[in-house]
């Protein structure tokens, strides 16, 4: 008497990982996501490893999660994976106030972001 299993939203050759509530603005996170879009996963991991951006470590962790999902949950070959999509969304914005001169208050916004990474298995390039 249970509900039917929800059909899979992604094609059979794709897997994804989502990281929510990252404490960085979406604009800054998108710069790092742009760095890995369309690349092979091993090259993308190397780029994130040596990136100087603070949030690159969290993006790397999310990409590793997507790779593990592809391998363990969907039986995809890790060597043939590429980053098909890496997109960023807005989460909440914490508002804080800081005292300023002459009794005024300055508004400080602390934005959060969501990150979704989709990896796709592509056929290996023609063997030389």
C-alpha positions as CSV (number, residue, x, y, z in Angstrom):
1,X,0.0,0.0,0.0
2,X,2.8,2.4,-0.7
3,X,3.0,5.1,-3.4
4,X,4.5,4.3,-6.8
5,X,8.1,5.1,-7.2
6,X,8.7,8.6,-8.7
7,X,10.1,8.3,-12.2
8,X,13.6,9.5,-12.7
9,X,13.9,13.1,-13.8
10,X,17.3,12.8,-15.5
11,X,18.2,10.6,-18.4
12,X,20.0,7.3,-17.7
13,X,23.4,8.7,-18.6
14,X,23.3,11.6,-16.1
15,X,23.6,12.0,-12.3
16,X,23.4,15.1,-10.2
17,X,24.3,16.6,-6.8
18,X,22.8,19.6,-5.1
19,X,24.5,21.7,-2.4
20,X,22.1,24.1,-0.7
21,X,22.7,27.1,1.6
22,X,26.3,27.9,0.6
23,X,27.3,31.1,2.3
24,X,28.5,33.1,-0.7
25,X,26.7,35.4,-3.2
26,X,25.3,33.7,-6.3
27,X,27.4,36.0,-8.5
28,X,30.7,34.9,-6.9
29,X,29.7,31.2,-6.9
30,X,28.8,31.5,-10.6
31,X,32.4,32.5,-11.4
32,X,33.6,29.2,-10.0
33,X,30.8,27.2,-11.6
34,X,31.7,28.8,-14.9
35,X,35.2,27.4,-14.5
36,X,34.1,23.8,-14.6
37,X,31.2,23.8,-17.1
38,X,31.7,21.4,-20.0
39,X,35.0,20.0,-18.7
40,X,35.9,16.4,-18.1
41,X,35.5,15.7,-14.4
42,X,39.2,15.0,-13.7
43,X,40.2,18.3,-15.3
44,X,37.4,20.1,-13.4
45,X,38.6,18.6,-10.1
46,X,42.2,19.7,-10.8
47,X,41.0,23.2,-11.6
48,X,39.0,23.5,-8.4
49,X,41.9,22.0,-6.4
50,X,44.2,24.9,-7.4
51,X,41.6,27.7,-7.6
52,X,42.2,30.6,-5.2
53,X,38.5,31.2,-4.6
54,X,37.3,30.4,-1.1
55,X,34.2,28.6,-2.2
56,X,36.0,26.3,-4.6
57,X,36.4,23.7,-1.9
58,X,32.6,23.4,-1.5
59,X,32.1,23.2,-5.3
60,X,34.8,20.5,-5.4
61,X,33.0,18.5,-2.7
62,X,29.7,18.8,-4.6
63,X,31.3,17.7,-7.8
64,X,32.8,14.7,-6.0
65,X,29.3,13.9,-4.7
66,X,27.9,14.0,-8.2
67,X,30.7,11.6,-9.4
68,X,30.0,9.2,-6.5
69,X,26.2,9.3,-7.3
70,X,27.0,8.5,-11.0
71,X,29.2,5.6,-10.0
72,X,27.4,4.0,-7.1
73,X,23.7,4.8,-7.8
74,X,23.6,4.8,-11.6
75,X,26.5,2.5,-12.6
76,X,28.2,5.1,-14.9
77,X,31.9,5.0,-15.9
78,X,33.8,7.7,-14.0
79,X,36.4,8.1,-16.8
80,X,33.8,9.1,-19.3
81,X,32.0,11.7,-17.2
82,X,31.9,15.4,-18.1
83,X,30.3,18.3,-16.2
84,X,27.1,18.8,-18.3
85,X,25.6,21.6,-16.2
86,X,26.6,23.6,-13.2
87,X,24.1,26.2,-12.2
88,X,23.6,28.5,-9.3
89,X,20.4,29.7,-7.7
90,X,19.6,32.2,-5.0
91,X,18.7,31.1,-1.5
92,X,17.8,33.3,1.4
93,X,19.5,36.6,2.3
94,X,20.2,37.4,6.0
95,X,19.7,41.1,6.7
96,X,21.9,42.6,9.4
97,X,22.3,46.2,10.6
98,X,25.5,48.0,11.5
99,X,25.6,51.3,13.4
100,X,26.8,54.2,11.3
101,X,27.5,57.9,12.1
102,X,25.0,60.3,13.5
103,X,22.5,57.6,14.7
104,X,22.0,56.0,11.4
105,X,22.1,52.3,10.6
106,X,23.8,50.6,7.6
107,X,22.2,47.5,6.1
108,X,24.4,44.5,5.6
109,X,23.1,41.7,3.4
110,X,24.6,38.2,3.8
111,X,23.4,36.1,0.8
112,X,23.3,32.3,0.5
113,X,23.3,30.3,-2.7
114,X,22.3,26.9,-4.1
115,X,24.6,24.9,-6.4
116,X,23.5,22.1,-8.7
117,X,26.0,20.0,-10.7
118,X,24.9,17.5,-13.3
119,X,27.5,15.1,-14.8
120,X,26.9,13.2,-18.0
121,X,28.5,10.1,-19.4
122,X,29.7,10.6,-22.9
123,X,31.1,7.9,-25.2
124,X,34.9,7.8,-25.1
125,X,36.6,9.6,-28.0
126,X,37.7,7.7,-31.0
127,X,40.6,5.5,-30.0
128,X,43.8,6.4,-31.9
